Amino acid sequence: MEFLVIGAGSIGQRHIANLKKLGVEVQAFDTNPNLPNFPLLNVPVWGDWGYVPDNIDNYVICTPPDSHIHYIEKAIEAGAHIFCEKPLSINMKGVEDVVRRAKKKNLVFQVGYNLRFHPRIQMLKRVVAEKEIGNPLFFQAEFGFNLAKWRPIQDWRNSYTAKTGIILDASHELDYARWVFGEVKEVFCVAKTCNPEIQAEDVADIVLKFKDGTLGNIHLDMVQNVYRRSYKVTGSTAVFGIPLNKSDQSYVAEMEQFIECIKGNLPPLVDGVEGMRTLELALACKESAKTGKVVKL
């Protein structure tokens, strides 16, 4: 079993290291010949797509989100199974089409929302599903971390996060909220840019109304100097909340599942449709912040 990691920046390097630990062959493609730390990974790397071997059956796409659809299309053309980092894109153009085409060709299509594999998110899922706190009433989540510390091996001012904003890049919270509480009925978001060197929103507060009536509030920012990630859900009989530590194992677990999906042993926990739904929600948040209006989904 051989994998092609497309985009060998920080997340690409993480996936390369994890795939090697899982015992599979790895090659990489990246047009940047001066990637920090990359030589330490000791894998073949291609800088020109024309030289990429055409017999690799599994693609792991880790490029900036505005190029995801381009490489997903290449994977579909090659008949390769697809793991794509989140978010699927920066807009909906072409997203539904590639999801449909991949399904038609019976290709595995998994999206990199690794927090679904975090033990404390899986605990939240269980607590809510088994009604250990009664019926959920409202949910609160927070993620914050200074972008300069978040992207230490590159010029963070030119990172895709600085260009596309915190809502898309930190859409993990939106994704696991959907997974735990179901689909969102409507959303209202306020956002602003605090750092003049950032091109998009670096602070956002999101209010969600889920179809089951649960309310949610999610705070996202890339200005806090100390990493903060947590959640709390208030139910009709109890409250459950917990901080989220960084979990390298969640990245390993999602790659383990990708391999098992390729073998045909199980379906992806976060498939192309799930990734598309989370992208739709994130874009609705951005639309609400831009228009100042509630957006219905």
N, C-alpha and C positions, 0 to 999 in steps of 0.2 A: 504494500500500500504506500503510495507516494503522494505528497502534498506540495502544492505551489503556493507560497505565501507572497501575495502581491502587495507591496508596500512594506518596507522594512524599517519603519520608524519605531517608536517606543512600543506600541501595541503589537506591531508585527514581530519585533524581536522577542516580545514575551511569548507570543504564540509559537514562534520557531523553537524557542527553548523548551516549551511545554510539550510540543509534538515530538521533539527528539527524546525527551524523557519517557514518552509513551511508546517509544520504540518504532516509529515510522520514519520513512525517508522524507527529507525536506529539501526543496530548492526554493529560491527566492527571486523575485523580480523587483527592481527599484531603479529609477532613473537617476537617483542621487548617488554618486560614487563616494561621497564623503560622510557617510552616516556614522555618528559616534557609536562606539562599542560594537559595531556590526562585525568586524573581523573576528571578534572573540567567539561568535556563534559557529564559525567553521562550517558553513554550508555553501554550495554553489549559488552564485548570484548573477542574474542576467540584467544588463542595463539597457538592452534593446529587445523589444518584444519579438522581433523577427528570429531571434535565437532561442526563444523559449521552447523546450521540447513539447511536441504536440501529443505525447502519450501520457501526460499527467492527468489523472481522473478526478482530482480533488483540489479545489481552489479555496484559499483563505484570503479574503479581500480586506485589506487594512489601509487602503489609501484614504485621502480626504473624502468626505461624503459626497462632494459634488462630482466625483468620478466613479462612484460605486456602480451606478447603472451601466456605465461603459464596460466595466470589467465583469459584471454579472452577465451582460450580453455575450462577452467573449467566452465565459464559462458555459453558457447554454449552447453556443455554437460548437464548443469542443466536447459537449456531452459530459461535462465535469460537474460533480456535486459541489454545492456552494455553501460556504460559511462566509457571511458578510458582517463586518463590524457595524455597530449602530452609529447614527441612524441610517436607514436604508438610502436616504438621499437628503437633499436640502429642499426639495419640493416633490410634488406627486407625479411629475412628468415621467412617463415610462415605467413607473413602479408597478402598477397593476398588470401591465403587459408582461414584464419579466417574471412576475410571480405566476401568472397563468401559464406562460411558456415552459417554465421549469417544471411545473406540475404535470403538464401534458407530456413531457419527456421523462417523467418519473425520476427526476433528479431530487436529491435531498437539498433542501434550502433552509438553512439555519441562520438566525440573526443573533449577533453578539450582545445580548442583554444578560450579562453574566450574573447580575444580582439575583436573578431567579434561582441561581445555584448556590447562593449564599445561605449558610445554615440558619441565620437569623431571619432572613426573608422567608425561607421555607417554614420556619416556626410561626411567623405571622400568618402565612397561608393556612396552616393547620389550625391555629387558634381561632381564626375567623370561621373557617369552614366547619369546624366542629362545635361552634357556638360556645366556646369556653368562657367568653365574656358576654354572652347573650347576643342580641341583635346589634350589629355595628351601627353606631349613630354618627360619629364623625372621626375623621382620620387626619393626622398631621404628619408631615415629613419635612426634613431639612437636608440640604446638601450645600456645603460651602468650602471653598479652598482657593487660595490665591493662585492665579493662573501662572505667574512666574515660577512658583514652586511646583505647580502641577505639571508644567512642561519644561523641566530643567535642562534637557539635552538639545533644545532648539531655541530659536528666537521666538518667544511666546507672542510677540507683537504680530508676527506673520503667520501664526498658527491658524488652522481652520477654526479653532474655537473662538479666537478673537474676531474672526470674520463672520461666522455664522451665529454666534451667541451662545449663552449658557443654556437656553431652553432646549435646543437640539442636542447639544453635546452632553448635557446632564439629563437626558430623557429617561434614564434608568428609573427614576422615581415615578414618572408617568407610566412606564411599562409595568412595574411591579404593582402599582396601584390598580391598574386594569386587571392584572392577573388575580389579585386578591379580592377585589370588590366588584368586578364586572365592568361592563362598558359605561362610558360617561355620556350623560344626556346633554349637558351644557357646561361651558367653561367661561370664566372671566379671569383676565390676567392684567396686571400692571407691571411694567418693567421700565428700567432706565439704564443709562450708561454712566457709571461713576468715573471710570478711568478714561481720560481723553485719548489714550493710546489704543483703546479698544474700539473696533468699528461697529460692534453690535451690542445688544444688551448684555450687561454683566451682572445684573440683579433682576430677579423676577419673583413675584408672588402670584400664585395661581390658586383660584377657587374652583373646585370641581363639584358638580352634582351628578352622582351616579344614578343609573336607571333604577336601582333598587331603593333610592331615597337617601342613601348615605352621603354625607357631605365630606369634602376633602379640602385641605389646604396644604400646598407644597411651596416651600421657600427654596429658591436656588440662587447661588451667587458664586462668583469667582474672584472675590475680593478679600475674604477672611484669611488671615495669616495662619490660622490653625485649622487643620482638617476637621470638619464636622459633618457627620452623617448620622441621622437617627430617624425613628418613627415612633408614633404613639397612636393607638386607636382606642376610642372610648366606646364601650358597649353598654347595653341596657343593664348589665349586672356587674361589670368590672372594667378596669382600665388596664391596657397592656402596652408597654412601651419599652424601647431598648435602643442603645446606641449601636451603630453598625461599624465594626472595625474593618479595616482593609483586609480582604480575603484573597490571597493569591490562589488558594485552592479552588475558588469559584471559577477561575480561568482554566484551571486544569480540568475541572468537572465538565465545563461546557465542551472542551475538546474531546474528552472521553465520550461524551454523548454523541458528538458529531461522528466519531469513528464507529460507534455502535449503530447509529442511524445508517451509515454507509453500508455496514454489514447486513442491514435489514432487520436488526433486532428490536428496534423501537422507533417511534416517530419523534421529530424534534420537539422539545419543550417550547421553543420560540421559533416557529416556522415563518415562512415568508408572509403569510397573511397576518400573523401576530405582529411582525415587524412593521407591516404596512399600516395596521390599525394604530400602533403607537406613534408612527410618523404623522398620521392624520391628526391625532390629538395634539402633538407638539406644534404642528403648523396652525391648528386652531388657537392655541395659546398665543402664538406670535401674532395672529390676525387680531385677536382680542386686544392685545397690548397696543397694536397699531391703531385700531379704530376706536378703542375705549368702550366697546360694546360686548355684551354677552354673545358668545358664538354657540349655536346649537349644532350637535353632531347627529 
